[in-house]
Every structure is written in structure tokens, then in C-alpha cells.
Amino acid sequence: MTKTTKAFFTNSLLKWHRARNRREMPWKGEKDPYRVWLSEIILQQTRVEQGLAYYQKFVREFPRIQDLAEASDKKVFKLWEGLGYYSRCRSLIHTARFITEHYHGKFPHDFETISGLKGIGPYTASAISSFAFNLPYAVLDGNVNRVISRVFGISTGIDTSAGKKIFSTLAQELLNQQDPGEYNQAIMDLGATICKPKSPRCPECPFHHYCEARLHNQIDKLPVKEKKPAKKQRYINYIIAHYRGSFYVRERKGKDIWLNLHEFIPMETSESLDGDKRKLQSRLCKILGTNAFSIELVSDVQNQQLTHQHISGRFVHIKLSKSLERMDGFARLSGADLDKIAFPKFILNYLRLTTKFSARKPNSISKR
């Protein structure tokens, strides 16, 4: 691969981007490192269409990094609710407070320091460095890997050690040193709008006549990803226990999924839960330590796909005739209080589906 080839790629990409191919998004052209960082964290493993609304909410609620740092965990998690991958949110809170405390609210402006912040990997550090500070660091995400792999015909797995080295080296060599921010945005835009994973718009691509993948009928085969981790199947069911206008809820702890989010009374099983009310009665008696309840509703099986796990489960609505005594760690919250805390998407989606509207009122939740 000659220098001329690399220079041609870089120049052609920038020419394409400058002509008429700029995606309009509120964070594009942003120079405030706080807002660049915020947008990048929100958009990790999130579609732009979904992330946009969250970005706007965060900027409106926390216009400065100090505002985010001073907010309660509960408030930030509630704003993040439904976005998923909550480790991002925990890192966001930690880093905002760290920068406020150690850098007086000023985002560090060198790549090495930015890379050392919690929750910021090489891609995010490169994005912040190039977009906010015009430093020459190439971003490398799924869009960039796909463009480079197809245009240059690279079949080495992007998730292998050799592949990571090849792609990172080439990405840095292709980078426009004078305007790294625009170049990085251009190659990501090309991957997001033209060189898409499925049904790419090849005739509109500036490399249509030069793309190795197209010329050798390899578009559907590149990039190569060799590791395919098996997904774990889990059955997590929830008992929505209703007593005198309140519900039993707790915050999740430990090293499992959904840390710091809230849940109803969980009932994890080794296989899909039978929805027969009579069969459930004795099982619930053992979990709750009482038979002073009636089962009002057993939901259909609900599903959620996580990165490495598939969650299935039912929601069992019960009405208690007396309060529970063996529920350490659980609090009784009213329907209005439920609106103030964050639930995992698995629960949140069900609540929205069940009530048909956003208000989680006791009368609405206890009956369909």
C-alpha cells in the first residue's frame, strides 16, 4: 500500500465530506470537551436516534461538568433510565466528580491523561482529543473498521491481536494531521450512512471504483470478526407485590447486571416459569413467607437481549392482605415514588406496556 494510495483515500474522503455529506447532529463541530465526552459515552452501543434525546436531556439538566458532578446518583441514573449499559452511567458520574475535584472542572487536554479517566477507552480518548483539541489521534470504532476493511480488503479479524494492530496502525496513517477532527467525523459518517453493515450504498461511495471488497465480491464478508461469545440464557421473573397503595422494591447490589438500578421482588428460575396460577401459589408462599395474598395477573413471557445474556421472564402481580415481614432490603414505595427511581429496561418496558401510559400508579400496575 503506497503513500499515494493512503493520500488518495484521505483526500477523497474529506472532499466527499465537505461536498454535501455532513450529518447534522447537535454535537458535530462541538469544541467543548465535556459535551464531546458526554455524546461519545451516550452513543457507545446506542443508536444515534435513541442517543440524541438522552444527550439533549443531559445537556439541558447538566450544562456544565460541575453540574453533573454535583447531582445525586439517583438523579443521574433516573435521567439515564432506559438507555442500558449502566456501567457507562456509573463511569460518567465518577469521571465528572474526578475532573471537578482534581482539575477544577476543566477537562484535561492531553491524550494520555484523557485515556486514564474512568470509562474512557482509546476510541473515546481519540474522539475527545481530535474533536475538542484538534490533536492527531485517529478514532477506531465499528464504522471505521468496516470502511478500512472493505476499501483496503483486509480480512484479518478485527477482534484479534493482529487485526487490532493492523487497523489501528493504518487508521493513524490515514489520518489528516492538519484537521484530525474533521477527518475522524468524515470516516465515521461514511461508515454510518454509506458503508453500512447491511445493504451498503456502494454507488454513492467515493471509493466505489477502488473498494477491494466490492471489486472482489467480499462486501458481505468484511470485516471479519472471529470471536463469537456464547450468550447466556437467564430466566428472571418478578413479583409485583401490591399492598395498600405501595409496592415492594429494592436497589440491586453486587456484581451482577443492573447494578444500582431498582427491581421488584425477583424470582430467578432455571427454566421458563410456568404461568399457571395454581402452580405458582406454593412457590410464592415460600419466597414471601406468607399465604396472605392473591395472584391477580401473570404476564406473558417478556424478553430482553443484553450483550452476553438473554433475559426472559414473567411478571406476577399479587395483592397482599397484610405486609411482608421477611423482605430485608426492600422498601415499600408508592406509585408516585416509583417514578423517581431508575429501573432496568427489562422492567421499564413491561411497566410501559402494561399501563399503556407513563404513570406507574398503583391501580394501573396491579391490574392490566
SULPESUL-V658651 format. One record per helix or strand of 2 or more residues. SS is the DSSP state (~ for helix, > for strand). FROM is the first residue (numbers start at 0). TO is the last residue. If there is no record, write none. Layout:
((SS/FROM/TO) (SS/FROM/TO))
//
This chain:
((~/2/19) (~/32/42) (~/47/60) (~/64/69) (~/72/79) (~/86/101) (~/110/114) (~/121/132) (~/141/151) (~/160/173) (~/179/192) (~/201/203) (~/211/214) (~/218/220) (>/231/242) (>/245/250) (>/261/262) (>/264/268) (~/276/287) (>/292/297) (>/301/304) (>/308/312) (>/314/319) (>/330/333) (~/334/337) (~/344/354) (~/361/365))
//
